[in-house]
């Protein structure tokens, strides 16, 4: 199972925060009316983790849990587990690498609710692992309210993940998503049955799940497979295949030498 848990920042991420700060300065010159926005969210912070906790706190705050307390929880998580920050940065890079509409690193950080939902989940997952389940579930509730994305905090999600548009994504308690997966809006990784064992899908690395797809039960979508938009998957999917339809059937195959579907974002179902 490929789930990045490194505590050491990879070389390709070392200068990402400096790039984001440079983009914020440039954006402030282009659009002076948003100068204070870029200052509060990016430029006044010397580190990425200070910026992301400020942003998430502003998005997730509520009458019951003010922004100051939300940020405190987020800072606890990032301080306790440095791999969370690395995963967040990998997710930003994934958006730029895979989304043709995203040409700056600051864009997902400030404007993509799929990114915000995923990073908020990362905090909720840390809380869940720490045994703070009531607060983890409170975060899940706020994530669903704010972003229309429902992720159980016990789910396991790797790094380099892109939720494109994201509205309507549902991910169940025992779901596993490995590294470098792309998922479009209205995707469900749902359960089958009411037992308490493994009952949600496992999505291997390099997979792309098309918009509106429903993957149900303890099935495995193999490495670098592609699930076409609108498909219903109730059986495991072999690696390097494309499935489509209701119920989903194999309609194409690819080679290991080809770019992973999660990277190419090719929506064609013939390969």
N, C-alpha and C positions, 0 to 999 in steps of 0.2 A: 504494500500500500504506500503510495507516494504522497506524503504530507510533510511539507517543509517545516522543520522545527529548529532551524539553526539560530544561534544567538549572535552569530558574526555576520555583519552586513556585507553582502556580495559587492564586488567591485562596481557592477553596473548600477548600484544604488547609492554609492558613496556621495556623489555630487547632485543627487536628485533634489534635495531640499534647497541647495543654492540655486538650482535652475528654477524652481518654483518661486523663490523670492525675486529672482530677476524678472520673471514673467509678471509678477505682481506689480513691480515698479513700472514696467512697460505699460501694463493695463491702466495703471493710475494716470499715466500721461495721456493715453488715448481717451480715457473716459474719466475726467476729473471729478465728476459727480459721484463716482464710486470710490474715490480716494480713501475715504474713511473706512469703507467696507474692506478694501484690500489691506489697509493698515491694521484693522482690528483682527482680521482672520489670519493674516500671513506676516506682514512686515514687522509687527511689534514683537514677534516671537523669534527667539534665536534658535529654536530646535523644532523639528517636525512634530514631535509628540506634544509640544505645548500648543501648536496650532490645531492639530486634529482634536485634541480634547476640548479646546475652546469651541470649535465648530460643532462637534457632537453635542456638547452641553447646551448650546443654543437651540439645536434642533429637537432635542429630547426632553427639555425641561417641561415641567407641568406644575400645577398647583401643589400636588403632593410631593414632588421631588424637584426643587428649584435647580437652576443651572449650576449654581455653586456646588451643590452636592453631587449632581451628575458628573461634573468635571472632576471632582475629587475621586469618585469611583473609577472613572476612566484613567486618571493618573496612577491610581493604585495598580490597575491592571497592567499598564504599560511599563511601570517601574518593576513590577514583579516578574513579568515575562517579556524580555526584549524581543522575542520572536514575533510578538504581535505587531510591533512597529514595522519589522521587516516584511511581514505579510501585507500590511497596509500599503507600503511602498511598492511591492510587487503588483498589487491590485491597480494602483495608479498607472504603472508602466503598462499593464495589460490593456487598460482602456486606450492609451495612446497608440499602442502597437496594433490593436485590432479594430478600433472604431474609426472609420474614415471621417466621421464628423468631429473627432476629437484631435485637435492639432497642438494642444498645449497641456502640460502636466497639471497646471492649476485648474483646468476645466473640471475634471472629475472631483478634485478636492473640494471645490466650492459649489458645483452645480449638478452633479449626477446623483440622483437619489438611490440608484442601484449601488453605487459606491458607499454612500452614507449608510444604507441599510446593512450592507455587508460588514462595515467597520463597527457599527453598533452591535451587530451579532457577535463580533469577536470579543467585545467587552462582556456581553451576556454569557458567552461560552466560558470565559475566564471565571465569572461569578459562579456558574454552575459547577465547574470543577473544584472551586473553593468551598463548595457546600452551601453557598448563599443562594439557594434556589428561589426563595420568594422574590428577591431583588432581580434575579435573572429572568424570571417570568414577568416581572413588571417591565423590564427592558423589552422583552419580546412583545408585550402588549403595546408599548409606545412605538416600537419599530413598525408594527402593523398599522397603527393609527396614522403615523406620520408619512410612511413611505409606501403603504399598500403592499408590503412584503412581509410574509409570515414565516419566520425561521425558528424552529424550536432550538433553544440554547444548548441542548445536548447533542445536536447534530455535529458531525465532524466535517469541517471544510478547510481545504488546503489553501495554498497561496497562488498568486497569479490568476485570480478569478475575475471574470467580467460578467456582471449582470447588465445586459444591454436593455435599456428602458426600464426593465425590472417590474413594472406594475403587475400585480397578480401572481408573483412567484410565491409558491408554498413549498416548504422543505420540512419534512417530518422528523420526529425525534431520533430515529435510528439511521437516518440517511448519512451516507458518506460521500463527499465530493473530494476527489484527489486534486493535485496541483494542476494548474494550467487548463482549466475548464472554462468554456464560455456558454452562457445560458441567456436566452432571450425572454421576453415578457410572457406572462401567463403560463409558465411552466409549473407543473406539480410533480414533486417527488413524494408520492403518497404511500400510505400503508395499505396492507391487506389483512383483514382479520382484526380481532381485538385482543390477541395474545400480547404478552409483554416482551417477547424476544425480538430478534432482528426482523423487522417487518417493513422496512423502507429500502429504496434502491441504493446501490453503490455505483458511483459514476467514476470511472477510471480517468487517468490523466489524458489530456489532449482531446477530450470529447467536446463536441458542440451539440447543444440541445436546442432545437428550433422553437420558435414562438408557438405557444398554445399546446405544446406536447404534454402528455400525461404519462408518467412512468410509475407504475404501481406495484407494490410488493417487494419482497426481498430478492430482487433481480440485479444482475450486474450488467452494466453497459461497458463493454470492453474498451481497452485503450485505443484512442484515436478513432473511435466510432463516431457516426453522425446520426442524430435523430431528426428527421425532417419535421418541418412545422406541421402542427395539427395531428401528430401521430399518437396512438395509444399503445404503450409498450407494457406487456404483461409477462413477457418471457425475456430471458437474458439475451443480450446482443453480443455477438462475437466481435473481437477486436478488428479494427480496420475494415469495417463494413458500414454501409448506409442502410438505415431502415426507414420505412415510410408506411403510412396507412393506418386503418382502424379495422382489425388489429394490425400492428406494425409487422412488416415482412422485409426481408433483405432485398434491396433493389440495386445495390452496387457494392463494389469492393475497391479498396485502395492499397497502395504499396507502403511498406514501412519507410521507404525513401521519400515519400511525399510529405508535404507540410501538414502538420496536424490540423484537423478541421477547426479546432478552437483558435488556431492562429490565422488560418486563411479566411474564416468566416464565409466560406463558399456555401450558398444556400441551395445549390443544385442538388438534385436527388439521384443523379445518374452515376455518382462516384462518391 
